[in-house]
Amino acid sequence: MIVIGLTGSIGMGKSTTAKMFAEAGVPVHDSDEAVHRLYSGAAVPLVEAAFPGVTVDGRIDRNLLGQRVIGNSDAIRKLETIVHPLVRADADAFLARHRAAGAKIVVLDIPLLFETGGRDRVDKVVVVSAPAEVQRERVLARPGMTAEKFEAILARQVPDAEKRRLADFVVDTGAGMEAARHSVGQIIEALTA
């Protein structure tokens, strides 16, 4: 089974590209979705203990948590030491299920693949990219996003040019979604040939 690590900086179109792999029949593990599930389950008592007051109705409130960690590198590291092992265990269970089912290719959608040392967990890396102006426009159109938040997030991510350099494949979403879908098809074809 070939494990693809799908990554890309904020606003590059990674989630859309992950959906393209899924639509092509490739099982996809979405780390962000796993965090959402964990914030309603296993992570709740651990995160609440570390950041009292961020739980609402038995779930981690991402806005409250964000207010506590964004721009605070110590708080971010503390949160990551709680959440990353839980997400990794979730991904390991996903891999085991699909290996047992005989999948030829799977995708681990890991936004911070390079930043968290996840390169050693995958066989091939696909980086989703777009021109900086397209990225900025997409991110600033998100509800609640500010230029300051965007810059803080970018500062924590490996630069796009470096990600592209380290990639086995690049999907450029700046050329449009049909071109991206074509790239995904070519990647699947190359890895299953």
C-alpha positions as CSV (number, residue, x, y, z in Angstrom):
1,M,0.0,0.0,0.0
2,I,1.4,3.4,-1.0
3,V,0.8,6.1,1.6
4,I,0.5,9.6,0.1
5,G,1.1,12.6,2.4
6,L,-1.1,15.4,1.2
7,T,0.0,18.8,2.4
8,G,0.0,22.5,1.6
9,S,-0.1,25.9,3.3
10,I,-3.3,27.6,4.4
11,G,-5.6,28.6,1.5
12,M,-3.9,26.5,-1.2
13,G,-6.9,24.2,-1.9
14,K,-5.7,21.1,0.0
15,S,-9.1,20.2,1.3
16,T,-10.6,20.4,-2.2
17,T,-7.7,18.3,-3.6
18,A,-8.3,15.7,-0.8
19,K,-11.9,15.5,-2.0
20,M,-10.6,14.9,-5.6
21,F,-8.6,11.9,-4.4
22,A,-11.6,10.6,-2.5
23,E,-13.9,11.0,-5.5
24,A,-11.3,9.0,-7.5
25,G,-11.8,6.2,-5.0
26,V,-8.7,6.7,-2.9
27,P,-9.3,6.5,0.9
28,V,-8.4,9.8,2.6
29,H,-7.7,10.4,6.3
30,D,-8.4,14.1,7.0
31,S,-6.3,15.3,10.0
32,D,-8.5,18.4,10.5
33,E,-11.6,16.3,10.5
34,A,-10.0,14.0,13.1
35,V,-9.2,17.0,15.3
36,H,-12.9,18.1,15.1
37,R,-13.9,14.6,16.2
38,L,-11.3,14.5,19.0
39,Y,-12.5,18.0,20.2
40,S,-15.9,16.3,20.8
41,G,-14.3,13.2,22.4
42,A,-11.0,12.0,23.6
43,A,-9.2,15.3,23.5
44,V,-11.8,17.2,25.6
45,P,-10.6,16.4,29.1
46,L,-7.0,16.8,28.1
47,V,-7.4,20.1,26.4
48,E,-9.7,21.5,29.1
49,A,-7.1,20.6,31.7
50,A,-4.4,22.4,29.9
51,F,-6.6,25.4,28.9
52,P,-9.4,25.7,31.4
53,G,-12.6,27.3,30.1
54,V,-12.4,26.3,26.5
55,T,-15.1,23.6,26.7
56,V,-18.7,24.5,25.9
57,D,-21.4,21.8,26.0
58,G,-18.9,19.0,26.3
59,R,-16.9,20.1,23.3
60,I,-13.8,22.1,22.7
61,D,-14.8,25.5,21.4
62,R,-12.3,26.2,18.7
63,N,-12.8,30.0,18.9
64,L,-12.2,30.1,22.6
65,L,-9.2,27.8,22.2
66,G,-7.9,29.9,19.3
67,Q,-8.0,33.1,21.5
68,R,-5.8,31.3,24.0
69,V,-3.2,29.9,21.5
70,I,-2.9,32.0,18.4
71,G,0.2,34.1,18.6
72,N,1.4,32.3,21.7
73,S,4.1,29.8,20.6
74,D,4.3,28.1,24.1
75,A,0.5,27.6,24.2
76,I,0.6,26.2,20.6
77,R,3.3,23.7,21.5
78,K,1.4,22.7,24.6
79,L,-1.7,22.1,22.5
80,E,0.2,20.2,19.9
81,T,1.7,17.8,22.5
82,I,-1.8,16.9,23.4
83,V,-3.5,16.7,20.0
84,H,-0.8,15.4,17.6
85,P,-0.4,12.0,19.3
86,L,-4.2,11.5,19.3
87,V,-4.4,12.4,15.5
88,R,-1.5,10.1,14.8
89,A,-3.2,7.2,16.6
90,D,-6.4,7.9,14.6
91,A,-4.4,7.9,11.3
92,D,-2.6,4.7,12.3
93,A,-6.0,3.0,12.8
94,F,-7.1,4.3,9.4
95,L,-4.0,2.9,7.8
96,A,-4.4,-0.5,9.5
97,R,-8.1,-0.7,8.3
98,H,-7.2,0.1,4.7
99,R,-4.1,-2.1,4.6
100,A,-6.2,-5.0,5.8
101,A,-8.8,-4.2,3.2
102,G,-6.2,-4.3,0.4
103,A,-6.1,-0.7,-0.6
104,K,-3.4,0.1,-3.1
105,I,-3.1,3.8,-2.3
106,V,-4.3,5.9,0.7
107,V,-4.0,9.6,1.4
108,L,-3.1,11.1,4.8
109,D,-4.2,14.7,4.6
110,I,-1.7,16.4,7.0
111,P,-1.7,20.2,6.9
112,L,1.5,20.4,8.9
113,L,3.3,17.4,7.4
114,F,6.8,19.0,7.2
115,E,6.3,21.1,10.4
116,T,5.5,18.0,12.5
117,G,8.1,15.6,11.1
118,G,5.5,13.6,9.3
119,R,7.6,12.9,6.2
120,D,8.8,9.6,7.6
121,R,5.2,8.3,7.8
122,V,4.5,8.5,4.1
123,D,5.9,7.1,0.9
124,K,5.1,10.0,-1.4
125,V,4.4,13.7,-0.7
126,V,1.9,15.7,-2.7
127,V,2.0,19.5,-2.1
128,V,-1.0,21.6,-3.0
129,S,0.1,25.1,-4.1
130,A,-1.2,28.3,-5.7
131,P,0.3,31.7,-6.3
132,A,0.7,33.8,-3.1
133,E,-1.9,36.4,-4.3
134,V,-4.5,33.6,-4.8
135,Q,-3.7,32.1,-1.4
136,R,-4.1,35.5,0.3
137,E,-7.4,36.2,-1.4
138,R,-8.8,32.8,-0.4
139,V,-7.7,33.0,3.2
140,L,-8.9,36.6,3.8
141,A,-12.3,35.7,2.4
142,R,-12.8,33.2,5.3
143,P,-15.2,34.2,8.1
144,G,-13.3,35.7,11.1
145,M,-10.0,35.8,9.3
146,T,-7.8,38.9,9.5
147,A,-4.5,39.8,7.9
148,E,-2.8,39.4,11.3
149,K,-4.2,35.9,11.9
150,F,-3.2,34.9,8.4
151,E,0.4,36.2,8.9
152,A,0.6,34.4,12.3
153,I,-0.4,31.1,10.6
154,L,2.0,31.6,7.7
155,A,4.8,32.3,10.1
156,R,4.4,28.8,11.6
157,Q,4.3,27.0,8.2
158,V,7.2,25.9,6.1
159,P,7.3,28.4,3.1
160,D,5.4,27.2,0.0
161,A,8.6,27.3,-2.2
162,E,10.3,24.9,0.3
163,K,7.3,22.6,0.3
164,R,7.3,22.5,-3.5
165,R,11.0,21.7,-3.4
166,L,10.5,18.7,-1.0
167,A,7.4,17.3,-2.9
168,D,7.3,14.3,-5.0
169,F,4.2,15.8,-6.8
170,V,2.7,19.3,-6.9
171,V,-0.9,20.1,-7.6
172,D,-1.3,23.7,-8.6
173,T,-4.8,24.9,-7.8
174,G,-4.1,28.4,-9.1
175,A,-4.6,27.0,-12.6
176,G,-8.2,26.1,-11.7
177,M,-10.0,23.1,-10.3
178,E,-10.2,21.1,-13.5
179,A,-6.4,21.4,-14.0
180,A,-6.0,20.3,-10.3
181,R,-8.3,17.3,-10.9
182,H,-6.3,16.3,-14.0
183,S,-3.1,16.5,-11.8
184,V,-4.7,14.2,-9.2
185,G,-5.6,11.7,-11.9
186,Q,-2.0,11.7,-13.2
187,I,-0.6,11.1,-9.7
188,I,-3.0,8.2,-9.1
189,E,-2.0,6.8,-12.6
190,A,1.7,7.2,-11.9
191,L,1.5,5.4,-8.5
192,T,-0.7,2.5,-9.7
193,A,1.2,1.9,-13.0
